Amino acid sequence: MYLIKPWFRQHPFSPKIRLASLVVKLSEKLIQQKMDIAKNGLSSESESIVWSYTMLKSRYMNKMFWLDTISGKSSNDRYLHQLVPLLSDELRSELNDVELIEVYQQVASHTA
């Protein structure tokens, strides 16, 4: 019987794995930011990871997405559940995996 390696073992540095790890990294930063806000209050808007991401790809967003207070969800919650998949889909129409990874790396480096 032949053993077939999973795709992620065949290509250990697969762009999709690198992209997934960057999305996780950004999500962890958002969660940490939420914890910091709960402890210390809201930090400067320019230091916010959500603000940085908005500036990076503002053409895909409308103001109501960020200002929606009816749902009771914070902008971080909306980011985690809606924005990352939305932007990934939008970017995939224009960028290949390597270019998409570069975009996420840029976001991660600006919000470190």
C-alpha positions as CSV (number, residue, x, y, z in Angstrom):
1,M,0.0,0.0,0.0
2,Y,1.3,3.4,-0.9
3,L,1.1,6.3,1.5
4,I,0.1,9.6,0.0
5,K,1.4,12.6,1.8
6,P,-1.2,15.4,2.5
7,W,-0.7,18.5,0.3
8,F,0.7,20.5,3.2
9,R,3.5,17.9,3.8
10,Q,4.3,17.7,0.1
11,H,4.8,21.5,0.1
12,P,5.9,22.5,3.6
13,F,6.1,26.2,2.6
14,S,2.9,26.3,0.8
15,P,1.6,29.9,0.2
16,K,-1.8,28.8,1.7
17,I,-0.2,27.7,4.9
18,R,1.8,30.9,5.2
19,L,-1.3,32.9,4.5
20,A,-3.3,31.0,7.1
21,S,-0.6,31.6,9.7
22,L,-0.6,35.3,9.0
23,V,-4.4,35.5,9.4
24,V,-4.1,33.6,12.7
25,K,-1.4,36.1,13.8
26,L,-3.6,39.1,12.9
27,S,-6.5,37.5,14.7
28,E,-4.4,36.9,17.8
29,K,-3.4,40.6,17.8
30,L,-7.0,41.6,17.6
31,I,-7.9,39.4,20.5
32,Q,-5.0,40.9,22.5
33,Q,-6.1,44.4,21.6
34,K,-9.6,43.6,22.8
35,M,-8.1,42.5,26.1
36,D,-5.9,45.6,26.4
37,I,-8.8,47.9,25.6
38,A,-10.9,46.1,28.4
39,K,-8.0,46.7,30.9
40,N,-6.6,50.1,29.9
41,G,-9.3,51.7,27.8
42,L,-9.2,52.5,24.1
43,S,-5.8,53.3,22.7
44,S,-5.0,55.8,20.0
45,E,-7.0,55.2,16.8
46,S,-3.8,55.3,14.8
47,E,-2.4,52.3,16.8
48,S,-5.5,50.2,16.2
49,I,-5.0,47.1,14.1
50,V,-8.5,47.6,12.8
51,W,-7.7,51.1,11.8
52,S,-4.6,50.0,10.0
53,Y,-6.4,47.3,8.1
54,T,-9.1,49.8,7.1
55,M,-6.5,52.1,5.7
56,L,-4.9,49.2,3.8
57,K,-8.0,48.2,1.9
58,S,-10.6,50.9,2.5
59,R,-12.1,50.5,-1.0
60,Y,-13.7,47.3,0.1
61,M,-15.5,48.8,3.1
62,N,-18.3,51.1,3.8
63,K,-18.6,53.2,6.9
64,M,-21.6,51.5,8.2
65,F,-19.6,48.3,8.6
66,W,-17.4,50.0,11.2
67,L,-20.1,52.3,12.8
68,D,-22.8,49.7,13.2
69,T,-23.9,49.8,16.8
70,I,-27.2,48.0,16.3
71,S,-25.7,44.6,16.2
72,G,-23.9,45.1,19.5
73,K,-20.7,43.6,18.0
74,S,-17.4,45.4,18.2
75,S,-15.4,46.2,15.1
76,N,-12.9,43.5,16.2
77,D,-15.7,40.9,16.2
78,R,-16.9,42.0,12.8
79,Y,-13.3,41.8,11.6
80,L,-12.7,38.3,12.8
81,H,-16.0,36.9,11.5
82,Q,-16.6,38.9,8.3
83,L,-13.7,41.1,7.1
84,V,-10.9,38.6,6.7
85,P,-12.9,36.2,4.5
86,L,-14.4,39.1,2.6
87,L,-11.1,40.7,1.8
88,S,-9.4,37.4,1.1
89,D,-12.1,36.7,-1.6
90,E,-11.8,40.2,-3.0
91,L,-8.0,40.1,-3.1
92,R,-7.9,36.6,-4.7
93,S,-9.6,38.0,-7.8
94,E,-6.6,40.4,-8.2
95,L,-3.7,38.7,-6.5
96,N,-2.0,35.4,-6.6
97,D,-1.2,33.6,-3.3
98,V,2.3,35.1,-3.0
99,E,1.0,38.6,-3.5
100,L,-1.8,38.0,-1.1
101,I,0.8,36.9,1.5
102,E,2.7,40.0,1.0
103,V,-0.4,42.1,1.7
104,Y,-1.0,40.2,5.0
105,Q,2.7,40.5,5.9
106,Q,2.5,44.3,5.4
107,V,-0.5,44.5,7.7
108,A,1.2,42.3,10.3
109,S,4.3,44.4,10.2
110,H,2.5,47.7,10.5
111,T,0.4,46.6,13.5
112,A,3.2,44.8,15.5
